[in-house]
């Protein structure tokens, strides 16, 4: 990386960082205002609402990253264009391709930040925020979660009455034959998650069916190994759009292996990938605005145009995600429509720049 590359990258990254900070403050304000209806329920107060708003910022950052990168890039390129620095770079022999490489260096750093937030911050902080909100609102009540139905091959489980992070009140287990006939039924009074793919069952009772007989078994403790552990249960109460790419990929693979519906998670997975790819496309889109008559546009005009285009991008992404689910369309194809359109316009603008 040359000194000139570092200068272009620092200018663009500074502008994008400024825009993202402004967007996050607005997002936190909107979430905080929306939480006012919950303030006063149980022990949920203003500080709890403020904490909840802050903990949901990583998820909001993921959703607004392409728009923030687009607005910031337009402002950064505008600073370089109005000071005639881009003109000097072109006059000194830097081609459009070489300038694009310098811009893509900035994009690579932004993509890395986006992936770090999505894989390690957004999902755990969002789940923790929801848990703390529920505890504060309903701490004066006694209740337990209802659990969920899970299928793993020929085994169907009903996990009931969640009482802690890894503790469940009970479990029903149905084992099927390859012909979908009931082979065995079992129950446990308590189930404890012993790992990502195992359970420890207490007071376990099982009835196994043969052609003309039934055999029963009762033991104080029994181990159960299954591909769906306690971590998988989080998918039941978590919006697919808030899950990390790693979690979405594992969920899709698990659901497909068990011949279950996975479209909701496929939409979320490919939409996230498309939004991530949209970051470098957004930065490249801003580069042609530094040449020709476009370079004289004011920062306010660039900001207005960037905000409008960013809103259109986010709205189109949300519209396509909803339409894919409603009309049962191909998620792999449609998730790329907003990013693909932006890439097409970028290519046309680059071709027209001399």
matplotlib code that plots the C-alpha trace (Angstrom):
import matplotlib.pyplot as plt

x = [0.0, 1.5, 1.3, -1.3, -3.4, -3.3, -4.4, -7.4, -8.3, -8.1, -10.2, -12.9, -12.9, -13.1, -16.1, -17.8, -17.1, -18.6, -21.8, -22.1, -21.8, -24.6, -26.7, -26.2, -27.1, -30.3, -31.0, -30.5, -32.8, -35.6, -35.3, -35.3, -38.4, -40.0, -39.3, -41.2, -44.3, -42.6, -41.2, -43.0, -43.9, -42.5, -39.1, -38.3, -37.2, -35.7, -32.1, -33.2, -34.6, -31.4, -29.3, -31.5, -31.2, -27.4, -27.2, -29.2, -26.9, -24.7, -27.7, -28.8, -25.2, -25.3, -28.6, -27.3, -23.7, -24.2, -26.2, -23.6, -20.8, -22.5, -23.2, -19.7, -18.0, -19.8, -18.7, -15.1, -14.8, -16.4, -13.7, -11.0, -12.7, -13.4, -9.8, -8.8, -6.7, -8.4, -7.6, -4.0, -3.9, -5.3, -3.0, 0.0, -0.9, -3.2, -5.8, -9.4, -8.4, -5.6, -7.9, -10.5, -7.8, -7.2, -10.9, -11.3, -8.6, -11.0, -13.8, -11.9, -11.4, -15.1, -16.2, -13.9, -15.6, -19.0, -18.2, -16.7, -19.9, -22.2, -20.4, -19.4, -21.4, -24.8, -26.4, -25.1, -25.8, -29.2, -30.2, -28.8, -30.7, -34.0, -33.3, -32.5, -35.6, -37.8, -36.3, -36.9, -40.4, -41.6, -39.3, -42.3, -44.0, -43.2, -43.2, -41.2, -40.7, -42.7, -39.8, -40.1, -40.5, -37.3, -36.7, -33.4, -33.7, -36.0, -36.1, -38.7, -38.3, -40.6, -38.5, -40.7, -40.6, -37.3, -36.2, -32.6, -29.9, -29.3, -32.1, -35.4, -38.3, -38.9, -38.7, -40.8, -38.9, -40.6, -38.5, -39.7, -38.9, -37.7, -41.4, -42.5, -44.1, -43.7, -40.7, -40.4, -41.7, -39.8, -40.1, -37.8, -38.8, -35.7, -33.4, -30.0, -28.0, -24.6, -23.0, -23.8, -25.1, -26.0, -28.5, -28.5, -32.0, -33.1, -35.9, -36.0, -38.7, -38.9, -41.4, -40.2, -42.7, -42.1, -44.4, -46.3, -44.8, -43.8, -40.7, -40.3, -37.2, -36.8, -33.4, -32.4, -30.2, -29.8, -27.7, -29.1, -27.0, -28.6, -27.6, -30.0, -28.8, -29.9, -28.2, -30.6, -33.6, -32.5, -33.6, -37.2, -37.4, -34.8, -35.6, -33.6, -32.4, -30.6, -28.6, -25.0, -23.9, -22.4, -25.6, -27.7, -25.5, -25.7, -29.4, -29.9, -27.8, -29.6, -33.1, -32.2, -30.8, -34.1, -36.2, -37.6, -38.5, -35.4, -36.5, -36.7, -33.1, -31.9, -33.4, -31.7, -28.4, -28.2, -29.5, -26.7, -24.1, -25.5, -25.5, -21.9, -20.9, -22.8, -20.2, -17.4, -19.9, -21.2, -17.6, -16.9, -20.2, -19.0, -15.7, -17.1, -18.7, -15.1, -14.7, -16.2, -19.0, -20.0, -16.9, -18.2, -21.3, -21.5, -21.2, -24.9, -26.0, -23.9, -25.3, -28.8, -28.3, -26.5, -29.2, -31.9, -30.1, -29.3, -33.0, -33.9, -31.3, -32.5, -36.2, -35.6, -33.7, -36.5, -39.2, -37.5, -36.9, -40.7, -41.7, -39.5, -41.3, -44.8, -44.6, -42.3, -39.6, -36.0, -34.1, -30.6, -31.6, -33.7, -31.4, -28.8, -31.2, -30.4, -26.7, -26.8, -28.6, -26.1, -23.2, -24.8, -25.2, -21.6, -20.3, -22.1, -20.9, -17.3, -17.6, -18.8, -15.9, -13.0]
y = [0.0, 3.4, 6.7, 7.8, 4.7, 5.3, 9.0, 8.0, 5.2, 7.5, 10.2, 7.7, 5.8, 9.1, 10.2, 6.7, 6.6, 10.1, 9.1, 5.8, 7.5, 9.9, 7.0, 5.0, 8.0, 8.4, 4.7, 4.6, 7.6, 5.9, 2.7, 4.6, 6.5, 3.2, 1.7, 4.3, 2.2, -0.5, 1.8, 1.2, -2.4, -4.4, -3.1, -1.8, 1.8, 4.6, 3.3, -0.2, 1.3, 3.2, 0.1, -1.9, 0.8, 0.8, -3.0, -3.2, -0.8, -3.5, -5.0, -1.6, -1.0, -4.2, -3.1, 0.5, -0.3, -0.2, 3.0, 4.6, 3.5, 5.0, 8.4, 8.5, 7.6, 10.3, 12.8, 11.5, 11.6, 15.0, 16.3, 14.9, 16.3, 19.8, 20.2, 19.1, 16.2, 13.6, 15.8, 15.9, 12.1, 11.5, 14.1, 12.4, 9.1, 7.3, 5.4, 4.7, 1.1, 2.2, 4.6, 1.8, -0.4, 2.4, 2.6, -1.1, -1.1, 1.0, -1.3, -4.3, -2.8, -1.9, -5.4, -6.9, -4.6, -5.6, -9.3, -8.9, -7.1, -9.6, -12.7, -11.7, -8.7, -8.3, -11.7, -12.2, -8.6, -8.6, -11.8, -10.5, -7.2, -9.2, -11.4, -8.5, -6.6, -9.7, -10.1, -6.5, -6.4, -9.7, -10.2, -10.0, -13.0, -16.7, -18.3, -20.6, -20.7, -23.1, -24.7, -26.1, -29.1, -30.3, -33.0, -34.7, -37.4, -40.1, -38.5, -35.9, -34.1, -31.7, -29.7, -28.1, -25.6, -23.8, -22.7, -21.5, -21.1, -24.8, -26.2, -27.5, -28.9, -31.9, -33.6, -35.9, -38.1, -39.9, -42.3, -43.3, -46.2, -45.5, -46.1, -43.3, -45.7, -45.1, -47.2, -45.8, -43.0, -41.7, -38.9, -37.2, -35.0, -32.8, -32.1, -30.4, -29.2, -31.0, -29.6, -28.4, -31.8, -33.7, -33.7, -35.2, -36.5, -37.3, -39.7, -41.1, -43.6, -45.3, -47.6, -49.4, -51.1, -54.3, -56.2, -57.9, -56.5, -53.5, -53.2, -50.5, -49.0, -46.6, -45.1, -42.2, -40.6, -41.1, -39.3, -38.3, -37.2, -35.2, -32.6, -30.1, -29.0, -26.2, -23.6, -24.5, -23.6, -20.0, -20.0, -20.4, -17.0, -15.1, -13.3, -14.9, -11.4, -11.0, -14.3, -14.4, -15.9, -18.9, -19.6, -19.2, -21.5, -24.2, -23.8, -24.1, -27.2, -28.8, -28.0, -29.4, -32.5, -33.1, -32.2, -29.1, -25.7, -23.5, -20.7, -18.1, -18.7, -18.8, -15.4, -14.0, -15.6, -14.4, -10.9, -10.6, -11.7, -9.3, -6.4, -7.1, -7.2, -4.0, -2.1, -2.2, -1.6, 1.5, 2.9, 2.3, 3.9, 7.1, 7.3, 8.6, 11.5, 12.9, 13.4, 15.6, 18.1, 15.9, 17.0, 20.5, 19.4, 20.7, 18.5, 19.2, 18.0, 14.9, 14.3, 14.6, 12.4, 9.8, 9.8, 9.4, 6.6, 4.9, 4.9, 3.5, 0.7, -0.3, 0.0, -2.2, -4.8, -5.0, -5.1, -8.0, -9.9, -9.6, -10.4, -13.5, -14.9, -13.9, -15.0, -18.0, -16.6, -17.7, -16.1, -16.7, -14.7, -11.9, -11.1, -9.8, -7.4, -4.2, -4.8, -6.0, -2.8, -0.7, -2.6, -2.1, 1.6, 1.8, 0.0, 2.3, 5.4, 4.1, 3.4, 7.0, 8.6, 9.5]
z = [0.0, -1.1, 0.7, -1.8, -1.1, 2.6, 2.1, -0.1, 2.4, 5.4, 3.7, 2.7, 6.1, 8.0, 6.1, 6.4, 10.1, 10.6, 8.7, 10.6, 13.9, 12.9, 11.7, 14.9, 17.1, 15.1, 15.2, 19.0, 19.4, 17.4, 19.3, 22.6, 21.6, 20.6, 24.0, 25.9, 25.7, 27.7, 30.4, 33.7, 32.9, 35.8, 36.7, 33.2, 33.5, 31.5, 32.1, 31.0, 27.8, 27.2, 27.7, 25.4, 22.7, 23.0, 22.8, 19.6, 17.8, 16.3, 14.5, 13.3, 12.1, 9.9, 8.3, 7.5, 6.6, 2.8, 3.0, 5.4, 3.2, 0.2, 1.8, 3.4, 0.1, -1.7, 0.9, 0.9, -2.8, -2.8, -0.5, -2.8, -5.9, -4.7, -3.6, -7.1, -5.6, -7.8, -10.9, -9.9, -9.4, -12.8, -14.4, -12.7, -14.4, -12.1, -14.1, -13.2, -12.4, -10.0, -8.2, -7.9, -6.2, -3.7, -3.0, -2.6, 0.1, 2.1, 1.2, 2.4, 5.8, 6.0, 5.0, 7.7, 10.3, 9.0, 9.3, 12.8, 14.0, 12.3, 13.5, 17.1, 18.3, 16.8, 17.6, 21.2, 22.2, 20.6, 22.5, 25.7, 25.3, 24.8, 27.8, 30.1, 28.8, 29.5, 33.0, 33.9, 32.6, 34.1, 37.1, 39.4, 37.7, 37.7, 34.3, 32.0, 28.3, 26.3, 24.4, 20.9, 18.7, 17.0, 14.4, 13.9, 11.3, 12.6, 16.1, 17.1, 20.4, 22.3, 24.7, 27.4, 30.2, 29.9, 33.4, 32.7, 30.2, 29.9, 32.1, 30.8, 32.7, 30.6, 27.2, 25.1, 22.5, 19.6, 17.5, 14.1, 11.8, 8.2, 7.2, 9.6, 12.1, 15.8, 17.1, 20.6, 22.9, 25.9, 28.4, 30.9, 33.8, 33.5, 30.5, 30.7, 27.8, 28.2, 25.0, 21.5, 20.5, 23.6, 26.5, 30.0, 30.8, 34.4, 35.4, 31.9, 30.9, 27.5, 25.8, 22.7, 20.3, 18.5, 16.2, 19.0, 22.2, 24.2, 26.3, 29.0, 30.6, 33.5, 34.5, 36.7, 34.0, 30.3, 27.7, 24.3, 21.3, 18.6, 16.0, 17.6, 21.0, 23.3, 21.1, 18.2, 20.3, 20.2, 16.5, 17.6, 19.4, 17.3, 14.1, 11.2, 10.1, 13.5, 13.2, 12.2, 8.9, 10.6, 12.5, 9.4, 7.4, 10.1, 10.4, 6.7, 6.6, 9.5, 8.1, 4.7, 6.1, 7.9, 4.9, 6.7, 5.4, 5.3, 3.0, 5.8, 6.7, 3.1, 2.5, 5.6, 4.7, 1.1, 2.0, 4.5, 2.0, -0.6, 1.8, 2.7, -1.0, -1.4, 0.7, -1.9, -4.7, -2.8, -2.5, -6.2, -7.1, -5.5, -7.4, -10.8, -8.9, -8.5, -12.3, -14.9, -14.1, -11.1, -9.2, -8.7, -6.8, -3.2, -0.1, 0.7, -2.7, -2.4, 1.1, -0.1, -3.0, -0.9, 1.7, -0.9, -2.7, 0.6, 1.6, -1.8, -1.4, 2.1, 1.2, -1.9, 0.1, 2.7, 0.0, -1.8, 1.5, 2.3, -1.3, -1.5, 1.6, 0.5, -3.2, -2.6, -5.0, -5.3, -2.4, -4.0, -7.1, -5.6, -2.6, -5.1, -7.0, -5.1, -5.0, -8.7, -9.8, -7.9, -9.5, -13.0, -12.5, -11.2, -14.3, -16.6, -14.8, -14.9, -18.6, -19.3, -17.3, -19.6]

ax = plt.figure().add_subplot(projection="3d")
ax.plot(x, y, z, "-o")
ax.set_aspect("equal")
plt.show()
